[in-house]
Amino acid sequence: MRAVAALANGMGMTATAEGVETREQLDRIKSEGCTEMQGFLFSQPLPAHEIERLFLSGREAQKAPVRIIAA
C-alpha cells in the first residue's frame, strides 16, 4: 500500500484503496498518503441507480442509511 501510494503521488496520480472496512484501516491508509478509498466503511454495495440518486441529490445523501466519510 505504501509503495503504490508513493508511486501514484510521485506521478501526480491518485490511488484508490479498496476494501476499507474499519476506521483503523482508514486511518492507516490515509497516513500512507492514499486519498481515495472505497469499502463497507463508507457504504454497502449498491445498484448503479441508487448510487446516482445518493450522490446527485444533496438532501437524500444526508438522510441515507449509509455512512459516507470524506477523507
Backbone torsions as a table, in degrees:
resi	resn	phi	psi	omega
1	MET	NA	-44.4	-179.4
2	ARG	-60.8	-45.1	-177.7
3	ALA	-66.7	-42.3	-179.9
4	VAL	-65.9	-43.7	178.9
5	ALA	-62.8	-42.8	179.7
6	ALA	-65.0	-42.4	178.7
7	LEU	-62.0	-47.7	179.9
8	ALA	-61.5	-47.1	-180.0
9	ASN	-61.5	-41.0	179.4
10	GLY	-64.1	-27.8	179.9
11	MET	-95.7	4.8	-179.7
12	GLY	73.3	25.2	-178.7
13	MET	-113.3	170.3	172.4
14	THR	-108.1	154.7	174.6
15	ALA	-121.6	139.5	179.2
16	THR	-106.5	121.3	176.2
17	ALA	-86.6	127.3	-179.1
18	GLU	-104.1	152.1	174.2
19	GLY	82.7	27.1	179.0
20	VAL	-76.3	117.0	-175.0
21	GLU	-118.9	-17.8	-177.8
22	THR	-130.9	159.9	177.5
23	ARG	-63.7	-35.8	177.5
24	GLU	-60.5	-44.3	177.0
25	GLN	-62.5	-43.3	179.1
26	LEU	-58.2	-48.4	-179.0
27	ASP	-62.2	-41.8	-179.5
28	ARG	-65.7	-44.2	-179.2
29	ILE	-63.9	-43.2	177.7
30	LYS	-62.3	-39.3	-178.8
31	SER	-66.3	-21.7	178.5
32	GLU	-88.3	-1.8	175.5
33	GLY	98.2	5.3	178.3
34	CYS	-82.2	132.4	-174.5
35	THR	-110.6	-9.5	179.2
36	GLU	-124.1	133.5	-178.7
37	MET	-141.9	158.0	172.6
38	GLN	-147.0	156.3	178.5
39	GLY	154.1	-178.5	-176.3
40	PHE	-64.0	-21.6	176.9
41	LEU	-60.1	-33.2	-176.7
42	PHE	-93.4	-39.0	-178.1
43	SER	-171.4	150.2	169.3
44	GLN	-72.3	161.1	176.8
45	PRO	-58.9	137.8	-178.4
46	LEU	-128.5	149.6	171.8
47	PRO	-63.5	152.7	-175.9
48	ALA	-54.0	-41.1	-177.8
49	HIS	-65.8	-29.0	177.8
50	GLU	-76.4	-33.6	177.5
51	ILE	-65.5	-45.2	178.7
52	GLU	-58.7	-46.2	-179.9
53	ARG	-63.1	-41.2	-178.2
54	LEU	-63.1	-44.8	-175.0
55	PHE	-89.1	-19.3	-178.6
56	LEU	-93.5	-11.1	178.6
57	SER	-119.6	104.0	-175.7
58	GLY	-53.9	-43.1	-178.4
59	ARG	-66.8	-45.7	-178.2
60	GLU	-65.3	-33.9	-179.9
61	ALA	-62.6	-35.1	-179.9
62	GLN	-74.3	-28.9	-178.3
63	LYS	-90.7	-9.0	-175.0
64	ALA	-62.8	147.3	-178.3
65	PRO	-77.9	9.2	179.0
66	VAL	-103.5	158.5	177.7
67	ARG	-99.3	127.3	176.1
68	ILE	-119.9	121.3	-178.1
69	ILE	-115.5	122.4	176.5
70	ALA	-84.1	127.2	-178.7
71	ALA	-108.4	NA	NA
